[in-house]
């Protein structure tokens, strides 16, 4: 029984990057061997175990055979006879198909170290085309490792996979999982570009792909979306802001797309809100006090002020992509929000209820009037 560190940990070590998680492959063992050594089984589809002390993952070396379309259509085989090279051969990219032995020796049967030095993503074998998730992974890696390019033969293979309908078999949860991780990388635009160039984006999110379709102003909208999402990444914004920035040009398509991909509610709500309110926000300095209160009401800012602030940050990224700096506007709107939040709505409600028992409609109007008054008698948000 021999164990090896494999995959991303080896890759990141060779790149001089921090190693966050270590995955291990065990050669020459059976599930009973692992259990006898105190490992805890966790894998459903194939034998994966947690180390009794470190809790790191140890998987038995395995081979796989495709039996149906999509990423779940596989049968796995794991026993003592499976070699390390056979296990590495089933991996996606050469840079992820290296192993480090217990004595420190590097095992690199597919030229991963050379591709690391050349900054190239290259598939290990034709088995790559059996799993459409690998297209999403390559796109995500492109967003993380911004200096890497995709080998022409790998790019061609990805296109053929899309044309063969493999991407159509992906389930929404897996698509969203990979896209969400890619959006949180250093340069998310590269993920979208890779998916667009191989045709996958049109299959998994045609509404976003339409921004690149040669039609009226569409190409410009696509370019702005790419620049805006990278600005959001450089500013280290959270996922919901990056999703809203990416989708801001999709209009009424945002809600159905988010529901189809099962995007979390906090991401969907912010994306829908920016599409609805971006026109108002663009001229927010000119809003009357009444209109400002209505805007805050529509955005549920009295209950969720942080989400309104996030809305402003989304707008800042979109504006910056267009060459406009709007920090002053955001500061102005933040000041208006702070002023309105100081209104003691609960106290006003109690006073009105005591004065006009049985007339609850007066409460909402009184609170609204107090908020308008808090913005000042000038009748403008600024």
N, C-alpha and C positions, 0 to 999 in steps of 0.2 A: 504493500500500500504506500503510495507516494502522493504528496500534495503539492500543488503549484498555485501561486498567485497568478491570476489571468485578467485579461481584458483591460478595462479603463485604468486600473491601478498601475499596471505596467506602462501603459501609454503615457499617463500623466507623470510618472516618475521620470521617464526618458525625456519628457518635455520640460522637466524642471518645475512642474506645477505641484501644488499641494495634493496629496492623495487623501481623499475623504473616505471612500469606502473600498474595502478589499474583498474581492470575490475569489474563491478558491475552487479548484477542480481536484477531485480525488481520483486517482488511477489505481486499478487493481483492488477494488473493494466492492462490497455489496451493501445493501441497506442493513442487513443484519450486522455486518462489521461495524457500521457507523453507530448503530444503536448500542452495540456492546461497548463502545468507547464513550458513551454518555452523550452523543449528539442527539438533538431534538429534531424530528422530521417536520418540515413545513411545506414542502412542495406538493401540489395536487397533481400536476401533469407529469412531473418527473421528479426523481429523488433529490431533494435539496434539504440540507440539515443545518442547524445552528450549532456552533461550537459551544461546548458546555461552559466555557469561561469567557471567551471574547464575544460570543454571540454573532460572530461573523458567519457569512453564508459559505457552506461547502457543498458543492454539487458533484454528484458522481459523473465521471466522464461518460458522454453519451453520443449516440448518432441519432439521426432523425430521418424520417421518410414522409414525403408529402402525400396526403391521401385525399385532400379536398381543397377547393379554392379558399383564399383568405389566409389569415395568420393563425387560425386555430386548427387548420386541417393537417395536423402532423401526428405521426406515431413515433414515440421516442423509444430508444433501446439503450439500456445501461446495464453492463455487467463487467466482470473483471477483465474481459478480453478487449474492451474498448481502449484504444491508445490515446495519449495526449494529442497527437497530431490529428487523429480522427475527430476529436472533440473540437480542436481549434479550426478545423476545416469547415465546420458548419457555421462559423461566426460571420458577421456581416462584412467588416472592412479589415484589411490587412493590419492596420494600426491597432485594431482591437483583438487581433488573433496572435498575440504574443503571450508568453508565460515566463514566470520567474521561479526557478526551482528553489528548494529549501537551502541549497548551498550557494545561492545567488546567481547561478548560471542563467543566461537568457536563452530561451527557446523561441526561435523565430523562423518557422518553416516556410512562411509565405512572403517574406520581405517587408514586414511591417516597419522595421527600423529604418530601412532605406526610404520608404514612403513618408515616414515622419520627417526625415531630413529634407525630403523634396517637397514637403507640405502638400501631399496629395491624398485624397480619399479614393481608394481603389477596392473593389469588391474582391473577396477571397476566392470565390469559385462561382460557377453557374448556379449553385444552390441559393445564391442571393435572391434570384428571381422567384423563389418559392414563398417568400414572406413579404407582403406589401408594406408591412410596418417599417421595413428597412428603408424605404423611400423617405418616410417621415423622419427616421433617425438620421439619415444622411443630411437632410435639410436642417435638422436641429443642430447637428455637428457643425454645419457650415456657419450657423449663427454664433456658435461658441468659438470655434477656431477660425478666426476671420482671415488668416493668411493662407488657408488651405484652398485648393481648387479640387474639382471633381475630375477624375481621370476620364478621358473621352469615352473609353469603352464602358465605364460604369454609367456615365450619362446616357449613353445609347441604350444600355440595358434597362435603365429606369424608364425611359420612354416606351420601350417595348412592353414592359410590365403594365404601364398605364393603358396602352393600346389593347392589351390582352384582357383588360377588365379586372385585373387583380386588385386595384385600389378600390373598386366598387364593393368588394367584399369586406372592407374594413367596417367595424362597428363604430358608432359615434363616440362612445366613451374613449376608445383608444385613439381616435383622431384628435379629440380634444386634449387628452393627456399629453400627447407628443407636441401639439401646437402650443399648449400652455407652457410647457417646459422650454420650447424654442423661443417664445416671446420673452422669457426671463433671461435669455442669454445676452451676450454683449452687443450683438448686431442683428436684431430680429429680422431686419429687411432681407438678409441673405437667405433665411429660411423661406420666406415668401417667394423670393426670386427663384430659388432652386425648384420649389414646387410648381411655380408658373412655367418655368422653362421645360420641365419634363411632362407637363400637361396634367399633373396631379391636382393642382389647385382648382382647376375647372371642374374636376370630379368631386372634390370634397367640400369646396366652398365656391361655387360658380358665381355667387353674388359678389364676392371679393375679386375673383378673377376678371369680372366684367370691367373693373377699373383699368385693366390693361388692354381692353378690346379697342381696336382702332375705330373710334367713333368720336362724336363731338366732345372735346375736352377730356375724354376718358384717359388717354395716355398721361396727361398732366396730372389728373387726379390720382392715378396710380403712383406716379413719381412722388407726389406730395405725401401720399400715405406711407411710402417707404421711408422718406426722410423724417416724417413725424414720429414714426414708431422708433426709429433709432435715437431721436432726440429724447423720447420718453425713457429709453434704456440708459442713455448717458446721464440722465437726471435721476436714475435709480428709482423710478416710480414702481409702485406695486402692480400686480397683475391686472387688476380691474381697470386701472388707468391705461395700461398698454393695450388692453383689448378695446377699450373705448376709442383710443387714438387710431388703432388699426381699422376699426369699423365705421369711423365717423362719416365717411362718404357714402355709406351703403343705404342710407335713408330708411324707408319702410321695410327693407329686407332684413334689418338687424334682428328684430324680434323672432321671426320664423327661423332664421339661421341659428340663433342661440338656442332656441327650443329643439331644433333638429340635432344639434351637436351636444345638447344637454350641458350647455355652458352654465356655470353657477349663477345664481340670481344676482349676486352683487356685481358681477361683471356685466350681465345682460342689462340690468337696470341703468347702470351708468352709461353704457353704450347707447341705449335707447334715448336717454335723456340728452346726451350731447347732440345727437342727430336732430332732436326736436328743438333744442334751445340755442343751437350755435348761432343762428341768425339774430336772435335777441341779444345774446351775449356780445356779439360783434359790435353792437351799438349801445351797450349797457350804460355808458356814461350819460346818454341822453334820456334815459328812462325817467319818467315821473315817479314820485314816491309811491303812488298807487300802483303803477306798473311794476315797480321793483318788488313791492309786497306780493303782487300776484305771481311774479316769477319765483320768488322764494316759496310761495305756497305750492306752485306746481311741482317744484323740485323737492318738496317735503323737507325743506331746510330747517324748519322750526323743530322738527323731531330728529332730523339727521343732518346737523350742520356740517359734519366732516365730509359727507358725500357731496355737499355743495362745493366745499373747498376742492375736493377731487375733480369736480366738474370744471372748476377754474383752471386747474393744472392741466387737464386734458386740452382745454382751449389754448393755453399757453404753448403747448407742444405743437398743436395744429397751426397756430399763428407763426411760431418760430420757423416752421417748415416753409412758410410763405414769405419769410424774410421780415416778419413783424415781431417786435418785442412788445409784449403787452403786460409786463409785470406791474406797471403803474395801474392799469385797469383792474387787475386782480386785487391789488392792494386796496383800491377804492371800493370794490364790491365786498371784499372781506370786512372793511370798516362798516359798510352798510349792514352786513349780516350781524356783526357784533352789536351794533346799535339796536337792531330789532330784537335780538335775543335777550337784551336787558329788559324788555317789556315783561312785566310780571303777569302773564296771561292767567295764571291760576287765581291771583288776587282779584283781577278784574272780573273774572267769571263769577267768583263768590259774591262780589259787590253787586253785580248786575242781577244775579239770581235772587239776592235778598231784596233788592229794590223792585224787581219785576217778576215776582213769582208766577210760574206757569207760562212764561214767555221766553223759552230757551233760545229762540232765534235772535234775541237781542244780544246774547253773549258773543256770538261769532262776529257780529258787526262791531261791537264795542272793542273787542280785541284787535280787529282789523284796523279800526280808527286809531287806536293807540300806537300800533306799529307804523302806520303812515305818519303820524305825528312825530314818532321817534326819528324819522328820517329827515325831519326839518320842514319848515314851511316854504322852502324854496321850490318844492315840487319837482326836484331832480335828484337822481341817485348820487351825483357827485357833489 
